[in-house]
Amino acid sequence: MNLADINSLDVYVEGVPHETLTHYRTSDPVHWIEEENGPGYWGVFDYEHLTSVSRDASRYSSEERTALMMEPADEIGRAHV
């Protein structure tokens, strides 16, 4: 199976990569995702694992590295012009 790069915004131009997301959800629900220009992150793809992670903040935390993607300040300024 050829899995889509879910980090690439270009993938979503064609629509949601359902085949890739289904693969992760059924075969690899907690998957390490490499980033080309970043440290990588854990993707959690099924309800059972997501529920567990979201209810245990002491064990699963993004305190050291935020899980939120932030836009550079100059991008934010241009968005409101």
A tleap script that builds the chain and sets N, CA, C and O, in Angstrom:
source leaprc.protein.ff14SB
mol = sequence {
  NMET ASN LEU ALA ASP ILE ASN SER LEU ASP
  VAL TYR VAL GLU GLY VAL PRO HIE GLU THR
  LEU THR HIE TYR ARG THR SER ASP PRO VAL
  HIE TRP ILE GLU GLU GLU ASN GLY PRO GLY
  TYR TRP GLY VAL PHE ASP TYR GLU HIE LEU
  THR SER VAL SER ARG ASP ALA SER ARG TYR
  SER SER GLU GLU ARG THR ALA LEU MET MET
  GLU PRO ALA ASP GLU ILE GLY ARG ALA HIE
  CVAL
}
set mol.1.N position { 0.829 -1.174 0.000 }
set mol.1.CA position { 0.000 0.000 0.000 }
set mol.1.C position { 0.882 1.250 0.000 }
set mol.1.O position { 1.867 1.316 0.736 }
set mol.2.N position { 0.541 2.205 -0.796 }
set mol.2.CA position { 1.263 3.467 -0.866 }
set mol.2.C position { 0.548 4.471 0.037 }
set mol.2.O position { -0.512 4.985 -0.319 }
set mol.3.N position { 1.128 4.750 1.206 }
set mol.3.CA position { 0.501 5.644 2.168 }
set mol.3.C position { 0.776 7.099 1.818 }
set mol.3.O position { 1.887 7.462 1.434 }
set mol.4.N position { -0.251 7.920 1.956 }
set mol.4.CA position { -0.112 9.350 1.692 }
set mol.4.C position { 0.689 10.005 2.816 }
set mol.4.O position { 0.644 9.563 3.964 }
set mol.5.N position { 1.416 11.055 2.473 }
set mol.5.CA position { 2.151 11.838 3.461 }
set mol.5.C position { 1.160 12.790 4.123 }
set mol.5.O position { 0.858 13.851 3.575 }
set mol.6.N position { 0.655 12.421 5.290 }
set mol.6.CA position { -0.391 13.218 5.916 }
set mol.6.C position { 0.128 14.556 6.456 }
set mol.6.O position { -0.665 15.379 6.914 }
set mol.7.N position { 1.439 14.783 6.410 }
set mol.7.CA position { 2.008 16.083 6.771 }
set mol.7.C position { 1.930 17.074 5.620 }
set mol.7.O position { 2.031 18.281 5.837 }
set mol.8.N position { 1.754 16.586 4.415 }
set mol.8.CA position { 1.767 17.437 3.230 }
set mol.8.C position { 0.387 18.023 2.962 }
set mol.8.O position { -0.584 17.289 2.778 }
set mol.9.N position { 0.307 19.338 2.940 }
set mol.9.CA position { -0.965 19.992 2.633 }
set mol.9.C position { -1.428 19.661 1.219 }
set mol.9.O position { -2.628 19.644 0.944 }
set mol.10.N position { -0.487 19.401 0.332 }
set mol.10.CA position { -0.837 19.058 -1.048 }
set mol.10.C position { -1.690 17.797 -1.127 }
set mol.10.O position { -2.513 17.666 -2.033 }
set mol.11.N position { -1.509 16.883 -0.206 }
set mol.11.CA position { -2.287 15.644 -0.184 }
set mol.11.C position { -3.776 15.958 -0.053 }
set mol.11.O position { -4.611 15.278 -0.649 }
set mol.12.N position { -4.101 16.974 0.716 }
set mol.12.CA position { -5.493 17.294 1.013 }
set mol.12.C position { -6.184 18.080 -0.100 }
set mol.12.O position { -7.401 18.262 -0.067 }
set mol.13.N position { -5.421 18.541 -1.077 }
set mol.13.CA position { -6.016 19.219 -2.234 }
set mol.13.C position { -6.939 18.253 -2.971 }
set mol.13.O position { -7.997 18.643 -3.466 }
set mol.14.N position { -6.529 17.000 -3.034 }
set mol.14.CA position { -7.329 15.962 -3.691 }
set mol.14.C position { -8.453 15.457 -2.794 }
set mol.14.O position { -9.332 14.728 -3.255 }
set mol.15.N position { -8.434 15.836 -1.523 }
set mol.15.CA position { -9.422 15.370 -0.559 }
set mol.15.C position { -8.733 14.670 0.597 }
set mol.15.O position { -7.509 14.536 0.619 }
set mol.16.N position { -9.511 14.238 1.532 }
set mol.16.CA position { -8.976 13.548 2.707 }
set mol.16.C position { -8.404 12.196 2.281 }
set mol.16.O position { -9.060 11.454 1.551 }
set mol.17.N position { -7.182 11.866 2.730 }
set mol.17.CA position { -6.572 10.582 2.364 }
set mol.17.C position { -7.163 9.425 3.175 }
set mol.17.O position { -6.501 8.856 4.042 }
set mol.18.N position { -8.408 9.094 2.878 }
set mol.18.CA position { -9.138 8.094 3.665 }
set mol.18.C position { -8.430 6.746 3.728 }
set mol.18.O position { -8.424 6.106 4.780 }
set mol.19.N position { -7.839 6.307 2.637 }
set mol.19.CA position { -7.173 5.000 2.617 }
set mol.19.C position { -6.016 4.962 3.625 }
set mol.19.O position { -5.853 3.984 4.354 }
set mol.20.N position { -5.232 6.015 3.657 }
set mol.20.CA position { -4.109 6.091 4.593 }
set mol.20.C position { -4.603 6.145 6.028 }
set mol.20.O position { -4.081 5.438 6.891 }
set mol.21.N position { -5.600 6.972 6.292 }
set mol.21.CA position { -6.124 7.097 7.650 }
set mol.21.C position { -6.773 5.801 8.115 }
set mol.21.O position { -6.654 5.439 9.286 }
set mol.22.N position { -7.455 5.099 7.223 }
set mol.22.CA position { -8.041 3.798 7.557 }
set mol.22.C position { -6.946 2.792 7.898 }
set mol.22.O position { -7.078 2.015 8.843 }
set mol.23.N position { -5.866 2.813 7.120 }
set mol.23.CA position { -4.734 1.923 7.403 }
set mol.23.C position { -4.197 2.160 8.814 }
set mol.23.O position { -4.034 1.216 9.588 }
set mol.24.N position { -3.926 3.417 9.144 }
set mol.24.CA position { -3.401 3.716 10.475 }
set mol.24.C position { -4.405 3.319 11.552 }
set mol.24.O position { -4.027 2.723 12.560 }
set mol.25.N position { -5.666 3.641 11.352 }
set mol.25.CA position { -6.693 3.356 12.356 }
set mol.25.C position { -6.811 1.857 12.633 }
set mol.25.O position { -6.992 1.454 13.782 }
set mol.26.N position { -6.711 1.029 11.590 }
set mol.26.CA position { -6.922 -0.411 11.759 }
set mol.26.C position { -5.639 -1.201 11.988 }
set mol.26.O position { -5.669 -2.230 12.663 }
set mol.27.N position { -4.520 -0.746 11.445 }
set mol.27.CA position { -3.285 -1.542 11.502 }
set mol.27.C position { -2.192 -0.968 12.393 }
set mol.27.O position { -1.328 -1.702 12.873 }
set mol.28.N position { -2.227 0.333 12.613 }
set mol.28.CA position { -1.133 0.987 13.333 }
set mol.28.C position { -1.679 2.229 14.035 }
set mol.28.O position { -1.291 3.348 13.699 }
set mol.29.N position { -2.585 2.043 15.019 }
set mol.29.CA position { -3.323 3.181 15.571 }
set mol.29.C position { -2.495 4.201 16.349 }
set mol.29.O position { -2.936 5.334 16.544 }
set mol.30.N position { -1.309 3.816 16.793 }
set mol.30.CA position { -0.394 4.765 17.421 }
set mol.30.C position { 0.903 4.681 16.622 }
set mol.30.O position { 1.665 3.722 16.745 }
set mol.31.N position { 1.134 5.689 15.814 }
set mol.31.CA position { 2.183 5.619 14.805 }
set mol.31.C position { 3.109 6.825 14.913 }
set mol.31.O position { 2.651 7.963 15.014 }
set mol.32.N position { 4.428 6.566 14.891 }
set mol.32.CA position { 5.405 7.656 14.879 }
set mol.32.C position { 5.453 8.227 13.465 }
set mol.32.O position { 5.644 7.492 12.496 }
set mol.33.N position { 5.279 9.530 13.355 }
set mol.33.CA position { 5.259 10.198 12.057 }
set mol.33.C position { 6.474 11.105 11.955 }
set mol.33.O position { 6.640 12.047 12.728 }
set mol.34.N position { 7.303 10.800 10.997 }
set mol.34.CA position { 8.493 11.617 10.748 }
set mol.34.C position { 8.084 12.923 10.080 }
set mol.34.O position { 7.129 12.958 9.303 }
set mol.35.N position { 8.808 13.994 10.384 }
set mol.35.CA position { 8.609 15.279 9.739 }
set mol.35.C position { 9.895 15.652 9.019 }
set mol.35.O position { 10.989 15.454 9.548 }
set mol.36.N position { 9.765 16.184 7.829 }
set mol.36.CA position { 10.945 16.561 7.053 }
set mol.36.C position { 11.767 17.618 7.772 }
set mol.36.O position { 12.994 17.531 7.808 }
set mol.37.N position { 11.108 18.608 8.339 }
set mol.37.CA position { 11.816 19.711 9.007 }
set mol.37.C position { 11.398 19.846 10.469 }
set mol.37.O position { 11.290 20.955 10.992 }
set mol.38.N position { 11.169 18.729 11.112 }
set mol.38.CA position { 10.741 18.790 12.502 }
set mol.38.C position { 11.141 17.536 13.243 }
set mol.38.O position { 11.751 16.632 12.672 }
set mol.39.N position { 10.796 17.484 14.516 }
set mol.39.CA position { 11.219 16.371 15.352 }
set mol.39.C position { 10.366 15.113 15.192 }
set mol.39.O position { 10.744 14.050 15.683 }
set mol.40.N position { 9.227 15.217 14.516 }
set mol.40.CA position { 8.312 14.092 14.413 }
set mol.40.C position { 7.311 14.116 15.552 }
set mol.40.O position { 7.437 14.907 16.488 }
set mol.41.N position { 6.318 13.248 15.467 }
set mol.41.CA position { 5.283 13.226 16.500 }
set mol.41.C position { 4.532 11.903 16.447 }
set mol.41.O position { 4.592 11.176 15.456 }
set mol.42.N position { 3.827 11.608 17.527 }
set mol.42.CA position { 2.996 10.420 17.584 }
set mol.42.C position { 1.622 10.772 17.047 }
set mol.42.O position { 0.990 11.712 17.529 }
set mol.43.N position { 1.159 10.034 16.062 }
set mol.43.CA position { -0.199 10.163 15.559 }
set mol.43.C position { -1.060 9.114 16.231 }
set mol.43.O position { -0.699 7.937 16.266 }
set mol.44.N position { -2.196 9.530 16.763 }
set mol.44.CA position { -3.121 8.615 17.431 }
set mol.44.C position { -4.386 8.583 16.581 }
set mol.44.O position { -5.052 9.605 16.416 }
set mol.45.N position { -4.717 7.409 16.041 }
set mol.45.CA position { -5.713 7.327 14.979 }
set mol.45.C position { -6.997 6.594 15.313 }
set mol.45.O position { -7.912 6.571 14.490 }
set mol.46.N position { -7.096 6.001 16.478 }
set mol.46.CA position { -8.355 5.315 16.771 }
set mol.46.C position { -8.947 5.814 18.085 }
set mol.46.O position { -8.248 6.363 18.936 }
set mol.47.N position { -10.232 5.611 18.222 }
set mol.47.CA position { -10.984 6.142 19.354 }
set mol.47.C position { -10.465 5.643 20.693 }
set mol.47.O position { -10.303 6.423 21.632 }
set mol.48.N position { -10.208 4.364 20.780 }
set mol.48.CA position { -9.754 3.782 22.050 }
set mol.48.C position { -8.476 4.449 22.543 }
set mol.48.O position { -8.393 4.869 23.698 }
set mol.49.N position { -7.493 4.544 21.676 }
set mol.49.CA position { -6.222 5.149 22.069 }
set mol.49.C position { -6.359 6.653 22.280 }
set mol.49.O position { -5.779 7.202 23.217 }
set mol.50.N position { -7.105 7.310 21.435 }
set mol.50.CA position { -7.296 8.751 21.575 }
set mol.50.C position { -7.982 9.092 22.894 }
set mol.50.O position { -7.606 10.054 23.564 }
set mol.51.N position { -8.973 8.315 23.261 }
set mol.51.CA position { -9.670 8.526 24.533 }
set mol.51.C position { -8.704 8.344 25.697 }
set mol.51.O position { -8.698 9.144 26.632 }
set mol.52.N position { -7.900 7.309 25.641 }
set mol.52.CA position { -6.924 7.052 26.699 }
set mol.52.C position { -5.930 8.205 26.824 }
set mol.52.O position { -5.653 8.677 27.926 }
set mol.53.N position { -5.399 8.650 25.699 }
set mol.53.CA position { -4.424 9.745 25.699 }
set mol.53.C position { -5.056 11.032 26.219 }
set mol.53.O position { -4.449 11.732 27.031 }
set mol.54.N position { -6.254 11.350 25.768 }
set mol.54.CA position { -6.871 12.620 26.154 }
set mol.54.C position { -7.288 12.658 27.625 }
set mol.54.O position { -7.500 13.738 28.175 }
set mol.55.N position { -7.409 11.498 28.264 }
set mol.55.CA position { -7.820 11.454 29.672 }
set mol.55.C position { -6.658 11.298 30.645 }
set mol.55.O position { -6.881 11.228 31.853 }
set mol.56.N position { -5.439 11.244 30.154 }
set mol.56.CA position { -4.288 11.022 31.025 }
set mol.56.C position { -3.200 12.060 30.719 }
set mol.56.O position { -2.153 11.744 30.155 }
set mol.57.N position { -3.483 13.305 31.109 }
set mol.57.CA position { -2.570 14.410 30.804 }
set mol.57.C position { -1.231 14.287 31.525 }
set mol.57.O position { -0.232 14.835 31.059 }
set mol.58.N position { -1.193 13.584 32.641 }
set mol.58.CA position { 0.084 13.444 33.354 }
set mol.58.C position { 1.056 12.548 32.597 }
set mol.58.O position { 2.269 12.746 32.672 }
set mol.59.N position { 0.539 11.573 31.875 }
set mol.59.CA position { 1.395 10.662 31.114 }
set mol.59.C position { 1.623 11.161 29.684 }
set mol.59.O position { 2.732 11.070 29.158 }
set mol.60.N position { 0.585 11.679 29.074 }
set mol.60.CA position { 0.660 12.115 27.673 }
set mol.60.C position { 0.542 13.624 27.632 }
set mol.60.O position { -0.562 14.167 27.642 }
set mol.61.N position { 1.658 14.292 27.587 }
set mol.61.CA position { 1.670 15.745 27.625 }
set mol.61.C position { 2.532 16.299 26.508 }
set mol.61.O position { 3.515 15.684 26.096 }
set mol.62.N position { 2.151 17.457 26.030 }
set mol.62.CA position { 2.972 18.158 25.041 }
set mol.62.C position { 3.632 19.368 25.703 }
set mol.62.O position { 4.006 20.322 25.021 }
set mol.63.N position { 3.772 19.330 27.014 }
set mol.63.CA position { 4.322 20.465 27.752 }
set mol.63.C position { 5.717 20.845 27.268 }
set mol.63.O position { 6.020 22.029 27.122 }
set mol.64.N position { 6.569 19.849 27.019 }
set mol.64.CA position { 7.930 20.155 26.583 }
set mol.64.C position { 7.965 20.685 25.157 }
set mol.64.O position { 8.758 21.575 24.846 }
set mol.65.N position { 7.127 20.157 24.300 }
set mol.65.CA position { 7.030 20.601 22.899 }
set mol.65.C position { 5.549 20.673 22.584 }
set mol.65.O position { 4.858 19.655 22.607 }
set mol.66.N position { 5.073 21.826 22.301 }
set mol.66.CA position { 3.651 21.983 22.055 }
set mol.66.C position { 3.185 21.173 20.857 }
set mol.66.O position { 3.938 20.961 19.907 }
set mol.67.N position { 1.954 20.728 20.908 }
set mol.67.CA position { 1.362 19.996 19.801 }
set mol.67.C position { 0.632 20.946 18.861 }
set mol.67.O position { 0.121 20.523 17.824 }
set mol.68.N position { 0.579 22.226 19.218 }
set mol.68.CA position { -0.125 23.202 18.390 }
set mol.68.C position { 0.818 23.783 17.351 }
set mol.68.O position { 1.972 24.096 17.642 }
set mol.69.N position { 0.312 23.918 16.150 }
set mol.69.CA position { 1.106 24.516 15.081 }
set mol.69.C position { 0.857 26.019 15.097 }
set mol.69.O position { -0.292 26.461 15.051 }
set mol.70.N position { 1.911 26.792 15.160 }
set mol.70.CA position { 1.788 28.238 15.213 }
set mol.70.C position { 2.275 28.846 13.905 }
set mol.70.O position { 3.258 28.389 13.321 }
set mol.71.N position { 1.575 29.882 13.455 }
set mol.71.CA position { 2.011 30.606 12.264 }
set mol.71.C position { 3.038 31.647 12.680 }
set mol.71.O position { 2.941 32.209 13.771 }
set mol.72.N position { 4.024 31.911 11.821 }
set mol.72.CA position { 4.963 33.001 12.125 }
set mol.72.C position { 4.202 34.328 12.220 }
set mol.72.O position { 3.179 34.512 11.561 }
set mol.73.N position { 4.702 35.231 13.027 }
set mol.73.CA position { 4.026 36.508 13.265 }
set mol.73.C position { 3.729 37.260 11.969 }
set mol.73.O position { 2.662 37.862 11.848 }
set mol.74.N position { 4.645 37.241 10.999 }
set mol.74.CA position { 4.395 37.979 9.751 }
set mol.74.C position { 3.253 37.356 8.959 }
set mol.74.O position { 2.545 38.073 8.251 }
set mol.75.N position { 3.053 36.048 9.055 }
set mol.75.CA position { 1.937 35.378 8.381 }
set mol.75.C position { 0.614 35.764 9.026 }
set mol.75.O position { -0.384 35.954 8.331 }
set mol.76.N position { 0.600 35.879 10.333 }
set mol.76.CA position { -0.616 36.273 11.041 }
set mol.76.C position { -1.024 37.671 10.642 }
set mol.76.O position { -2.202 37.929 10.392 }
set mol.77.N position { -0.067 38.575 10.578 }
set mol.77.CA position { -0.370 39.954 10.198 }
set mol.77.C position { -0.964 40.060 8.802 }
set mol.77.O position { -1.908 40.821 8.590 }
set mol.78.N position { -0.424 39.308 7.848 }
set mol.78.CA position { -0.930 39.351 6.483 }
set mol.78.C position { -2.299 38.736 6.360 }
set mol.78.O position { -3.070 39.126 5.483 }
set mol.79.N position { -2.626 37.785 7.214 }
set mol.79.CA position { -3.920 37.110 7.138 }
set mol.79.C position { -5.068 38.061 7.448 }
set mol.79.O position { -6.197 37.834 7.015 }
set mol.80.N position { -4.785 39.122 8.197 }
set mol.80.CA position { -5.857 40.025 8.616 }
set mol.80.C position { -5.914 41.300 7.776 }
set mol.80.O position { -6.698 42.200 8.076 }
set mol.81.N position { -5.114 41.385 6.754 }
set mol.81.CA position { -5.100 42.601 5.916 }
set mol.81.C position { -6.232 42.560 4.922 }
set mol.81.O position { -6.390 43.489 4.129 }
savepdb mol mol.pdb
quit
